[in-house]
Amino acid sequence: MPKVLVVSGRELEELLKPGILVDEIEKAFILYSSGLTTTPPRTVMWVEGNWWGVMQSYVPNYGVGIKVVNVIPANIERKLPTIQAIVTLFDPFTGSPLAVIEGGVLTALRTGAASAVSAKYMAPELRGPIAVVGTGYQARYQLRFVSHVYRTDEVRIFDVREEAAEFFKKHAEELGFRVTKCRSAQEAVEEANLVIEATTTKTPVIEGAYLKHPSHVVSIGAHMRDARALDDSVVKKAEVVVVDSREAVMLETGDIRIPIESGILDRERVYELGEVASGRKPGRLSKDGITVFKSVGLAIQDAATAAVAYRLAIERGVGKFIEL
Ligand SMILES: NC(=O)c1ccc[n+]([C@@H]2O[C@H](COP(=O)([O-])OP(=O)(O)OC[C@H]3O[C@@H](n4cnc5c(N)ncnc54)[C@H](O)[C@@H]3O)[C@@H](O)[C@H]2O)c1
């Protein structure tokens, strides 16, 4: 019977440091935008009012990964994670199952790594404070990964929940940042050169009028067709708009779909992260411009991250084999 490696979230944290994962995620995005992966759009279903997704991908050199993930906003009150998931990794040639990996931490790690790739190419010479709007679970990983490529010691934060802002402040201070807690998203954003939006909002929290020149906006929230985290003027002001997948953002976020459909944003002007990382499209046009990276999350990130975790876990004797 096949033996499957079980890897916990805690073990993932140890295995997948930004110095390793950012480069691997960059390679996976290049493979994706070169048409070399097999990545059908994720299947979404609604269960008791909550979003569930099944995300599958074959990424050559990595493996076949399938993730089952849900987003349960009411879990905040239950003291449970908003996002829970499991990723299974398979050998692409034999089809054998290789690993079962905790997916909540994996999701946060790979989402942070994608944002870091965007900062690497879209904000290479920018300096100055980072603003974090929405300081929940993802935000902690976003800050850790983005600050791996974007050097600053100053962070400005805003969350509608005081306890979330306070918890994040302590966390960021432990990482060595000087943290300013702001009373509004505008106050956080208007002094920042890199803006991270990581909220669960459905209506815009970042307005173009808040943005400073130059700046780079990373937006990971608003993952439903009609949901917005950015108002129209954000993409209107941007000299470059980059997404993880043109196909996915048209299906899965109002932030790009609505401005394209209403003619505010030209589809031809929306590039993919893999196109920018491979040098086929520019990540930034001028020193003073505003750039935007919008991600909804792609199965290639899960498959590649699971494969890297599996390889490192075997090398380092981490995880537990079980016989199925
Ligand atoms: N793009 C991706 O690949 C990807 C991956 C994972 C999660 N996400 C998304 O990231 C977002 C955050 O997820 P999480 O796990 O950190 O959730 P979370 O519940 O832990 O944190 C979200 C935070 O946003 C705050 N918030 C909500 N509305 C706000 C507003 N209007 N202004 C300021 N703060 C506000 C909440 O109070 C909360 O603290 C979700 O939208 C999730 O779907 C995206």
The ligand as an SDF file (V2000), in Angstrom:
LIG
                    3D

 44 48  0  0  0  0  0  0  0  0999 V2000
   -5.6180   36.1760   -3.0150 N   0  0  0  0  0  0  0  0  0  0  0  0
   -5.3840   35.0550   -2.3910 C   0  0  0  0  0  0  0  0  0  0  0  0
   -4.6790   34.1780   -2.8840 O   0  0  0  0  0  0  0  0  0  0  0  0
   -5.9660   34.8530   -1.0300 C   0  0  0  0  0  0  0  0  0  0  0  0
   -5.5810   33.7580   -0.2430 C   0  0  0  0  0  0  0  0  0  0  0  0
   -6.0950   33.6390    1.0390 C   0  0  0  0  0  0  0  0  0  0  0  0
   -6.9880   34.5880    1.5150 C   0  0  0  0  0  0  0  0  0  0  0  0
   -7.3530   35.6280    0.7190 N   0  0  0  0  0  0  0  0  0  0  0  0
   -8.2880   36.6460    1.1970 C   0  0  0  0  0  0  0  0  0  0  0  0
   -7.6170   37.4540    2.1460 O   0  0  0  0  0  0  0  0  0  0  0  0
   -8.5910   38.1160    2.9500 C   0  0  0  0  0  0  0  0  0  0  0  0
   -8.1850   38.0610    4.4250 C   0  0  0  0  0  0  0  0  0  0  0  0
   -8.2450   36.7110    4.8730 O   0  0  0  0  0  0  0  0  0  0  0  0
   -7.8510   36.3430    6.3820 P   0  0  0  0  0  0  0  0  0  0  0  0
   -7.6990   34.8750    6.4290 O   0  0  0  0  0  0  0  0  0  0  0  0
   -6.7210   37.1900    6.8180 O   0  0  0  0  0  0  0  0  0  0  0  0
   -9.1780   36.7920    7.1420 O   0  0  0  0  0  0  0  0  0  0  0  0
   -9.2600   37.3490    8.6260 P   0  0  0  0  0  0  0  0  0  0  0  0
  -10.7030   37.2940    8.9630 O   0  0  0  0  0  0  0  0  0  0  0  0
   -8.2770   36.6760    9.5050 O   0  0  0  0  0  0  0  0  0  0  0  0
   -8.7800   38.8770    8.4880 O   0  0  0  0  0  0  0  0  0  0  0  0
   -9.4960   39.8500    7.7620 C   0  0  0  0  0  0  0  0  0  0  0  0
   -9.4170   41.1530    8.5270 C   0  0  0  0  0  0  0  0  0  0  0  0
   -9.9950   42.1930    7.7250 O   0  0  0  0  0  0  0  0  0  0  0  0
  -10.6560   43.0640    8.6190 C   0  0  0  0  0  0  0  0  0  0  0  0
  -11.5970   43.8870    7.8700 N   0  0  0  0  0  0  0  0  0  0  0  0
  -12.7770   43.5020    7.3080 C   0  0  0  0  0  0  0  0  0  0  0  0
  -13.3410   44.5380    6.6760 N   0  0  0  0  0  0  0  0  0  0  0  0
  -12.5000   45.6070    6.8350 C   0  0  0  0  0  0  0  0  0  0  0  0
  -12.5100   46.9480    6.3990 C   0  0  0  0  0  0  0  0  0  0  0  0
  -13.5290   47.4400    5.7000 N   0  0  0  0  0  0  0  0  0  0  0  0
  -11.4720   47.7570    6.7270 N   0  0  0  0  0  0  0  0  0  0  0  0
  -10.4360   47.2600    7.4590 C   0  0  0  0  0  0  0  0  0  0  0  0
  -10.3720   45.9980    7.9120 N   0  0  0  0  0  0  0  0  0  0  0  0
  -11.3810   45.1740    7.5940 C   0  0  0  0  0  0  0  0  0  0  0  0
  -11.2920   42.1510    9.6600 C   0  0  0  0  0  0  0  0  0  0  0  0
  -11.6290   42.8400   10.8260 O   0  0  0  0  0  0  0  0  0  0  0  0
  -10.1890   41.1150    9.8460 C   0  0  0  0  0  0  0  0  0  0  0  0
   -9.3310   41.4540   10.9070 O   0  0  0  0  0  0  0  0  0  0  0  0
   -9.9320   37.4190    2.6340 C   0  0  0  0  0  0  0  0  0  0  0  0
  -10.6650   38.2220    1.7500 O   0  0  0  0  0  0  0  0  0  0  0  0
   -9.4950   36.1500    1.9540 C   0  0  0  0  0  0  0  0  0  0  0  0
  -10.4710   35.6260    1.0930 O   0  0  0  0  0  0  0  0  0  0  0  0
   -6.8520   35.7690   -0.5190 C   0  0  0  0  0  0  0  0  0  0  0  0
  1  2  1  0
  2  3  2  0
  2  4  1  0
  4  5  1  0
  4 44  2  0
  5  6  2  0
  6  7  1  0
  7  8  2  0
  8  9  1  0
  8 44  1  0
  9 10  1  0
  9 42  1  0
 10 11  1  0
 11 12  1  0
 11 40  1  0
 12 13  1  0
 13 14  1  0
 14 15  2  0
 14 16  1  0
 14 17  1  0
 17 18  1  0
 18 19  2  0
 18 20  1  0
 18 21  1  0
 21 22  1  0
 22 23  1  0
 23 24  1  0
 23 38  1  0
 24 25  1  0
 25 26  1  0
 25 36  1  0
 26 27  1  0
 26 35  1  0
 27 28  2  0
 28 29  1  0
 29 30  1  0
 29 35  2  0
 30 31  1  0
 30 32  2  0
 32 33  1  0
 33 34  2  0
 34 35  1  0
 36 37  1  0
 36 38  1  0
 38 39  1  0
 40 41  1  0
 40 42  1  0
 42 43  1  0
M  CHG  2   8   1  16  -1
M  END
$$$$
